[in-house]
Amino acid sequence: MEKTARKRLMLVLRIVVCVGALWLVLSQVTVRDYVTVRMDGQDTRCELLSPPAEHDGQVHVRLPGGSVTHVPRDSIVRRDPNDPDSPEKIEYGLITAWRTSDKPVFLLCFLFFAPVPLIQSLRFKVVLAAQEIHITYWESVKLSVAGNFLNFLAILGSTGGDVFKAIFIGMHAPDRKTEAYTTVLLDRIIGLLGLVLLVGLVVTARMVLAGDAAAGELVVKVAIILGVVGLGVILFMSKRTRSIFAPVKRRIPERWLEHVHRADKTTQRLLRHRVLLSFSLVLTIAIHGLAVTSVVMAARALRMEWNAAAIGDYYVYIPTGSVVAAVPISFQGAGTMEAVYFLFLKKHGSYAQLLCLALALRLIHLIVALPGVLVMLTGAYRPKPPAGERASTDPDDAMQCTQPMTPFTSSTPS
């Protein structure tokens, strides 16, 4: 199959997945409110015309046939039929979900998420330092916010910004492009591994503190994932294992062999920097902890269920939705992240609330990434020429900028 044909096929596939996922999600969301009541021994889903008040013993509903009536408040079905104290089975629509949300709490979402790009930039600087590619923290901030903003312009999902970040790093270290590209990939892998560690910490806490059996099952799954990763690292670093795959390397075309060797050495170099790698994982857990907390506060603002069990589920399944959205099978993960929320969090809120939660997550990320627009428009992601070269070619600029920005360099750390 020709390259152009494969690209068109992948584009069609992504469109189909995106449309299908969005249809699945939006078909479950309603604009109006609905309530399930017990009538004549059967559960009947009716349109809720006015929210039930605590002091009112009647609920104003429209029956499936179109007639309007009042039914007793105690006839509303509970989400858990075996628990009389569980929430009532009321599905709030989009209008009510937004109208009844706690707007000031949304500000907390941005306060929790604001430090994320700054910590993310520090991690990126640390990972590059392990490759002896030394950049200033400010340069790392500019590249990170530019990459975050480009996530919303690329069709590859939330990994699109990494592609551009790799290109930017390659511009600053032209003699070490392969190492730069590989480091960006490794930075993404560290991010995903840190996300798994965060979920593992949450479910372990649930199992120990609350004795949650379901959390115990998740702990086993997380332990298996981490065990597989650890085993893979051990096999990768083993000389005996690597010798087994030596014949495979000889089959690689000559023009690619050098890049494979350099990418291989880049990965090994990072794994040998145990202190920097451990520090990167700690930073990653902090990044995801703040990011997920910002979305959990959005759930609070939308007045979704708020108790220990619900919060525990938020910290487990909101990251799961982000991982699914990162897979480039749908444009910007449209529909796929929402589908994960609908599948695992539907017991804690209506479909409209869950859709608003997913939209809130995307909006938070976009607003915090907006500084990346300035980086792109001003070209601040480009490497700056050395001070002497700038002074000889453009003396006016040299006089105005007495402290030029430090360029990227590749040198051995002192």
SVG drawing of the C-alpha trace seen along z (x, -y; Angstrom):
<svg xmlns="http://www.w3.org/2000/svg" viewBox="-52 -50 85 65">
<polyline fill="none" stroke="black" stroke-width="0.4" points="0.0,0.0 1.4,-3.4 2.3,-5.9 -0.4,-8.4 -3.0,-5.7 -2.0,-4.6 -2.3,-8.2 -5.7,-8.6 -6.8,-5.3 -5.6,-6.4 -7.4,-9.7 -10.6,-8.0 -10.2,-5.6 -9.7,-8.5 -12.7,-10.3 -14.8,-7.2 -13.6,-6.6 -14.1,-10.3 -17.6,-10.4 -18.6,-7.1 -17.3,-8.0 -19.0,-11.4 -22.3,-9.8 -22.0,-7.3 -21.4,-10.0 -23.8,-12.7 -26.6,-10.1 -26.5,-9.6 -26.6,-13.3 -29.9,-15.2 -30.6,-18.9 -33.6,-18.5 -33.7,-16.8 -35.1,-13.3 -36.1,-11.3 -36.9,-7.6 -40.0,-7.0 -41.8,-3.8 -45.3,-3.8 -47.7,-0.8 -44.8,1.5 -42.6,0.4 -39.7,-2.0 -40.7,-4.8 -38.3,-7.5 -40.1,-10.8 -39.0,-14.4 -38.4,-16.4 -40.2,-19.8 -38.8,-21.3 -36.1,-20.1 -37.5,-18.4 -37.3,-20.6 -36.4,-19.1 -39.6,-20.3 -41.9,-19.3 -43.4,-15.9 -44.4,-16.0 -42.4,-16.0 -43.6,-17.7 -43.0,-15.4 -44.1,-14.8 -45.0,-11.2 -43.8,-9.4 -47.2,-9.8 -47.0,-13.6 -49.3,-14.2 -48.1,-16.3 -48.7,-15.2 -47.3,-15.2 -45.9,-12.0 -44.8,-11.5 -41.2,-12.4 -40.6,-9.0 -41.5,-7.3 -38.2,-8.4 -35.9,-5.3 -32.6,-5.3 -29.4,-4.6 -28.7,-1.7 -32.0,0.1 -30.5,1.9 -29.4,-1.4 -32.2,-3.8 -29.7,-6.5 -28.1,-6.4 -28.8,-9.4 -32.0,-9.6 -31.9,-8.5 -32.1,-12.0 -30.4,-12.7 -29.7,-16.4 -29.4,-17.8 -26.8,-20.2 -28.7,-23.3 -29.2,-22.3 -25.6,-20.9 -24.2,-24.3 -26.8,-26.5 -26.5,-24.7 -22.7,-24.4 -20.6,-26.3 -18.8,-28.9 -16.3,-30.1 -15.0,-26.5 -14.0,-26.5 -11.4,-29.1 -9.7,-26.5 -9.4,-24.2 -7.1,-26.8 -5.2,-27.4 -4.4,-23.7 -3.4,-23.4 -1.3,-26.6 1.9,-25.1 1.7,-22.1 3.6,-23.6 6.3,-25.0 7.0,-21.6 6.7,-19.9 9.4,-22.3 11.7,-21.3 11.2,-17.6 12.0,-18.2 15.2,-20.1 16.2,-17.3 15.6,-14.6 17.7,-16.6 20.4,-17.0 20.8,-13.3 21.7,-13.4 24.2,-16.1 22.0,-18.6 21.9,-21.6 19.3,-24.3 18.1,-27.1 14.9,-26.6 13.3,-29.6 14.0,-27.9 12.5,-24.7 9.4,-26.6 9.0,-28.2 9.3,-24.8 6.9,-23.1 4.1,-25.8 4.5,-25.8 4.2,-22.0 1.1,-22.2 -0.6,-24.7 0.2,-22.8 -1.6,-19.8 -4.8,-21.6 -3.8,-22.3 -2.5,-18.8 -4.7,-16.0 -2.7,-13.4 -4.4,-13.8 -2.5,-14.9 0.8,-13.6 0.9,-16.0 2.7,-18.7 5.5,-16.2 6.2,-16.0 6.7,-19.7 8.7,-19.8 11.1,-17.2 11.5,-19.4 12.2,-22.4 14.9,-20.6 16.4,-19.3 16.7,-23.0 18.7,-23.9 20.9,-20.8 21.4,-20.1 24.3,-17.8 22.3,-15.6 18.8,-15.5 18.4,-11.7 19.2,-12.1 16.8,-15.1 14.0,-13.2 14.5,-10.1 14.6,-12.2 11.2,-13.7 9.8,-10.2 11.4,-9.1 9.9,-12.2 6.4,-11.1 7.1,-7.5 8.1,-8.8 4.9,-10.9 2.8,-7.8 4.7,-5.7 4.2,-8.4 0.5,-8.4 0.4,-4.6 2.3,-5.2 -0.2,-7.9 -3.1,-5.5 -1.2,-2.8 -0.8,-5.1 -4.4,-6.0 -5.8,-2.5 -3.3,-1.3 -4.5,-4.0 -8.1,-3.0 -7.3,0.7 -5.4,-0.1 -7.6,-2.8 -11.1,-1.8 -10.6,2.0 -12.0,1.6 -11.9,5.1 -12.3,3.5 -9.2,1.4 -7.3,4.5 -8.0,5.8 -6.7,2.6 -3.6,2.8 -2.8,6.2 -3.3,4.8 -1.0,1.8 1.6,4.1 1.5,6.3 2.1,3.2 4.9,1.9 6.4,5.5 6.3,5.8 8.0,2.4 10.7,3.3 11.3,6.6 11.6,4.8 14.2,2.4 16.2,5.3 16.1,7.2 17.0,4.0 20.0,3.4 21.2,7.0 24.2,7.7 23.1,11.3 19.6,10.3 20.9,7.6 23.2,10.1 20.2,12.2 18.8,9.4 22.1,8.6 21.1,10.4 18.0,8.2 20.1,5.1 22.1,6.4 18.9,6.5 18.3,2.8 19.1,0.7 22.5,-1.1 20.9,-4.6 18.9,-3.9 21.4,-1.8 23.3,-4.8 20.1,-6.5 19.0,-3.2 22.4,-3.0 22.2,-6.6 18.6,-6.2 19.6,-3.0 22.5,-4.8 20.3,-7.7 17.8,-5.3 20.6,-3.5 22.2,-6.8 18.9,-7.9 18.4,-4.5 21.9,-4.8 21.1,-8.2 19.1,-6.7 19.0,-9.9 17.8,-12.1 15.3,-9.4 13.9,-9.0 13.6,-12.8 11.8,-12.9 9.3,-10.3 8.7,-12.3 8.1,-15.4 5.7,-13.4 3.6,-12.3 3.4,-15.9 2.3,-17.0 -0.4,-14.4 -1.5,-14.9 -2.1,-18.6 -3.7,-18.1 -6.1,-15.4 -7.0,-17.4 -8.0,-20.3 -10.5,-18.1 -11.7,-16.6 -12.5,-20.1 -14.4,-20.6 -16.5,-17.5 -17.1,-19.3 -18.1,-22.5 -20.6,-20.5 -22.1,-19.1 -21.4,-15.5 -21.4,-12.9 -18.8,-13.9 -17.7,-11.3 -14.6,-9.2 -15.6,-6.4 -16.5,-8.9 -13.3,-10.9 -11.3,-7.7 -12.9,-6.8 -12.2,-10.3 -8.5,-9.9 -8.4,-6.5 -10.6,-7.0 -9.9,-10.6 -6.2,-9.7 -7.5,-6.7 -9.5,-8.9 -6.4,-11.1 -4.3,-8.0 -7.0,-7.0 -7.2,-10.5 -3.4,-10.4 -3.8,-7.5 -3.9,-9.0 -7.0,-7.1 -9.3,-10.1 -9.0,-13.8 -7.9,-15.3 -9.3,-12.2 -12.8,-13.5 -15.4,-11.1 -12.9,-8.5 -12.1,-10.3 -15.8,-11.1 -16.6,-7.4 -14.3,-6.4 -16.0,-8.8 -19.4,-7.5 -18.3,-3.9 -16.6,-4.2 -18.1,-7.4 -21.8,-7.2 -22.8,-6.2 -21.4,-9.5 -23.2,-11.9 -25.4,-12.4 -24.2,-12.0 -24.5,-15.8 -22.4,-16.4 -19.7,-14.0 -19.7,-15.7 -19.3,-19.0 -16.5,-17.5 -14.6,-16.4 -15.2,-19.9 -13.9,-21.5 -10.7,-19.5 -10.1,-20.5 -10.9,-24.2 -8.5,-24.2 -5.7,-22.7 -6.3,-25.2 -6.4,-28.3 -3.2,-27.4 -1.5,-26.6 -2.4,-30.0 1.0,-31.5 2.3,-29.1 0.6,-31.3 3.1,-34.1 6.0,-31.7 4.9,-30.6 4.1,-34.1 7.4,-35.6 9.5,-32.6 10.9,-32.4 11.3,-28.6 14.1,-29.2 17.7,-29.1 19.4,-32.4 22.7,-33.1 25.8,-33.6 26.3,-37.1 29.4,-37.8 27.6,-36.8 24.6,-39.0 26.8,-41.9 28.7,-41.6 25.6,-41.1 23.2,-43.4 24.8,-46.0 21.6,-47.8 20.1,-44.7 23.2,-43.9 23.1,-47.4 19.4,-46.9 19.9,-43.4 22.9,-43.4 22.0,-40.0 21.1,-37.7 19.3,-34.4 21.6,-31.5 21.5,-29.1 21.1,-25.3 24.5,-23.6 25.7,-20.0 28.5,-19.7 29.6,-17.5 28.2,-18.6 30.8,-19.8"/>
</svg>
